[in-house]
Amino acid sequence: MRSTATSSRSFPLRPRRAPSNPVKLQHPLRAALVLPVIPLLAIPLLIIPILAGCASPLEAPGPDPTISEAPETTHPAPAETAAVTEDTSHPPAAEGPVQHEIMPTRSHVAEGVPVTYSSIPPTSGNHWPQWSRCGFFPLRIPDERLVHNLEHGNIVVSFNLTTSEVGRLRKALEEIDLSADWGISRSYDRIPPGTVALAAWGVSDTMPGVIPERIRSFFASFAGEEGPERIPCSGSGVVPPGMGRAS
């Protein structure tokens, strides 16, 4: 009879594997990549306070107190503007006739009494009773006498010239017919050297040196035309002392 007891075979027991923990146990490579990233993430947190403290200087930087501005460079004035620093007591030579305001009175004052005028040479105002004879006089004749000539419509030629230039001026006037009846020329040291100044009643023309065309034009425009009265000086008026007759 066959035994009914079943034979049993024994199998060696394997140790039980502990369950895997997905949180604590990580892949070694992944851990190696994550760990260096953590400090990088903290860098912005450290930079933000630093930038906040530096924001004002970066937005509006102030001047550096150790740097001084360069001194302003000045350039020498050109020749034209440098001349302004010279003596300006006399008006500069114009480019043609200049109108002057007529002084408020034209009365006679006693011979020898000085009169203050509004321009050099004068073109109107009070004056002495006697006027000058026409002619070319290489000496000074007082303004107070010649303003009376201007009142008569005469032309007064004042000059401050060298001897050779005086000769040129005399020649230029001799070639102007109107000068014989309406012109008086006199030396005048109240204008700059090298200057000729023509005057009629309320009008003047100051020029550098002798310019015959301008002198002729002035006589043509104003001789016997300006002034309250029209009296030629060729046949009347006093001759300066020491001058037997007008030359």
Secondary structure as UniProt FT lines:
FT   TURN            22..24
FT   HELIX           28..59
FT   TURN            65..66
FT   HELIX           79..82
FT   HELIX           83..85
FT   STRAND          98..99
FT   TURN            111..112
FT   STRAND          135..137
FT   HELIX           143..151
FT   TURN            152..153
FT   STRAND          155..160
FT   HELIX           163..174
FT   HELIX           178..182
FT   STRAND          183..187
FT   TURN            189..190
FT   TURN            193..194
FT   STRAND          195..200
FT   TURN            201..202
FT   STRAND          203..208
FT   HELIX           212..222
FT   TURN            223..225
FT   TURN            241..242
//
